[in-house]
């Protein structure tokens, strides 16, 4: 299955650093934008492998209010 995500990236000390906007916790870096893209895909795939290893539990949701 092909999924599409938004890669947000910036340059930090000549390194391309980025994250997948829709998937919290998936960050990577590369010396080029192409390397960053390869690395972020690998980071996502590794995260998904870890996710599959964790037993599935029922997740509950609750709306909360935060004053800003």
Secondary structure, DSSP 8 states (H G I E B T S, - for coil): ------EEEEEETTEEEEEETTSTT-EEEESSHHHHHHHHHHHHHHHHHHHHHS--------------
